[in-house]
């Protein structure tokens, strides 16, 4: 499928897994690659669950970068085919595209691997895309970038 455009802004990213709603969540404890990114229940404080999605470069059709809205220097990175958040230079952040699928969107890395959430609490992995619901996501637009 062809990539679809995403309006730059602040989002909550919902996983399509069995059980209560689960969101892409930055964990608190960093390891050598950064803090693991998991799916978790909705937190009352959004600082670990609100993400800025914006083009990597200001050009039509550019891939996107994703970083924490509350800590703009902390972007998503993908060493070892797993999802991490780390305060590294922006040019080291992973780049993503989005494809429309039944029930939501598929988020693909620059290598063409899909984000997959196995279950709530598990670190998000990057896998070869398949038509599995664990690779489907819903982007909930929270607010534009220029709004507090």
C-alpha positions as CSV (number, residue, x, y, z in Angstrom):
1,X,0.0,0.0,0.0
2,X,1.0,3.6,-0.5
3,X,2.0,5.7,2.5
4,X,-0.7,8.1,3.7
5,X,-0.1,11.7,5.0
6,X,-0.4,12.4,8.7
7,X,-1.3,15.9,10.0
8,X,1.7,17.1,12.2
9,X,0.5,17.3,15.8
10,X,0.4,15.7,19.2
11,X,-1.1,12.2,19.3
12,X,-1.9,9.3,21.5
13,X,-1.1,6.1,19.7
14,X,-3.5,3.2,20.5
15,X,-2.5,-0.4,20.1
16,X,-5.0,-3.0,18.8
17,X,-4.5,-5.7,21.3
18,X,-7.0,-7.8,23.4
19,X,-8.0,-6.2,26.6
20,X,-8.5,-2.6,27.8
21,X,-7.2,0.3,25.6
22,X,-3.5,0.4,25.5
23,X,-1.3,3.2,24.4
24,X,2.3,3.6,23.2
25,X,4.1,4.5,26.5
26,X,7.7,5.5,27.3
27,X,9.0,3.7,30.4
28,X,11.0,5.4,33.1
29,X,14.2,3.2,33.2
30,X,16.8,3.6,30.5
31,X,19.2,0.9,29.3
32,X,22.0,1.1,26.8
33,X,19.6,1.9,23.9
34,X,17.3,4.3,25.9
35,X,14.0,3.7,27.7
36,X,11.9,0.8,26.3
37,X,8.7,1.8,24.7
38,X,5.7,-0.5,25.6
39,X,2.0,-0.5,25.4
40,X,0.2,0.2,28.7
41,X,-3.1,1.3,30.1
42,X,-4.1,5.0,29.8
43,X,-2.2,7.0,32.4
44,X,-3.8,10.0,34.1
45,X,-0.7,12.0,33.4
46,X,0.0,12.1,29.6
47,X,3.7,12.9,29.7
48,X,4.7,9.3,28.8
49,X,1.8,8.8,26.3
50,X,1.6,11.9,24.2
51,X,3.8,11.9,21.1
52,X,4.6,14.5,18.4
53,X,4.4,13.2,14.9
54,X,5.9,15.5,12.3
55,X,7.8,15.2,9.0
56,X,11.5,14.4,9.3
57,X,12.2,17.2,6.8
58,X,10.0,19.9,5.4
59,X,9.3,18.3,2.1
60,X,6.2,16.7,0.6
61,X,6.1,12.9,1.0
62,X,8.8,13.0,3.7
63,X,8.8,10.2,6.3
64,X,7.9,11.2,9.9
65,X,9.7,11.2,13.2
66,X,8.0,10.6,16.5
67,X,9.1,12.1,19.8
68,X,7.7,12.7,23.3
69,X,5.5,15.9,23.4
70,X,6.7,16.6,27.0
71,X,10.4,16.1,26.2
72,X,11.0,17.2,22.6
73,X,14.6,16.0,22.6
74,X,13.5,12.4,23.3
75,X,12.8,10.6,20.0
76,X,12.0,7.1,19.0
77,X,14.9,4.9,17.9
78,X,14.9,1.3,16.7
79,X,18.1,-0.6,17.6
80,X,17.8,-4.4,17.8
81,X,14.4,-4.2,16.0
82,X,12.7,-2.9,19.2
83,X,11.2,0.5,20.0
84,X,13.1,2.8,22.4
85,X,12.9,6.5,23.3
86,X,16.2,8.2,23.7
87,X,17.6,11.7,23.9
88,X,19.9,11.5,20.9
89,X,20.4,14.0,18.1
90,X,17.3,14.3,15.8
91,X,19.2,12.8,12.8
92,X,19.5,9.6,14.8
93,X,15.8,9.2,15.4
94,X,14.0,6.5,13.4
95,X,11.8,7.6,10.5
96,X,8.4,6.1,9.9
97,X,5.6,6.0,7.3
98,X,2.0,5.2,7.8
99,X,-0.3,2.9,5.7
100,X,-4.0,2.6,5.9
101,X,-5.2,-0.9,6.9
102,X,-8.6,-2.3,8.0
103,X,-9.3,-0.7,11.4
104,X,-6.5,1.8,11.6
105,X,-2.9,2.3,10.3
106,X,0.2,0.3,10.1
107,X,3.4,2.1,11.2
108,X,6.4,1.2,9.2
109,X,10.1,1.9,9.9
110,X,12.5,3.2,7.4
111,X,13.5,-0.4,6.9
112,X,9.9,-1.4,6.0
113,X,9.4,-3.2,9.3
114,X,6.0,-2.9,11.1
115,X,5.6,-1.9,14.8
116,X,4.0,-4.8,16.6
117,X,2.5,-4.9,20.1
118,X,2.4,-8.5,21.4
119,X,0.5,-7.7,24.6
120,X,0.1,-4.9,27.2
121,X,3.4,-4.3,29.0
122,X,5.6,-5.9,26.2
123,X,8.2,-3.8,24.5
124,X,7.1,-2.9,20.9
125,X,9.0,-4.8,18.3
126,X,9.7,-4.2,14.6
127,X,8.7,-7.2,12.4
128,X,8.2,-8.1,8.8
129,X,4.6,-6.7,8.0
130,X,1.8,-9.2,8.1
131,X,-2.0,-8.7,8.3
132,X,-2.1,-9.1,12.1
133,X,-4.2,-6.9,14.4
134,X,-1.2,-6.5,16.7
135,X,0.4,-4.4,13.9
136,X,-2.6,-2.1,13.6
137,X,-2.6,1.3,15.4
138,X,-5.1,4.1,15.9
139,X,-3.7,7.7,15.9
140,X,-5.8,9.8,18.2
141,X,-5.2,13.5,17.4
142,X,-4.9,15.4,20.7
143,X,-4.0,18.9,19.5
144,X,-1.9,20.9,17.0
145,X,1.7,21.6,17.7
146,X,1.2,25.3,18.3
147,X,-1.4,24.8,21.0
148,X,-0.8,24.2,24.7
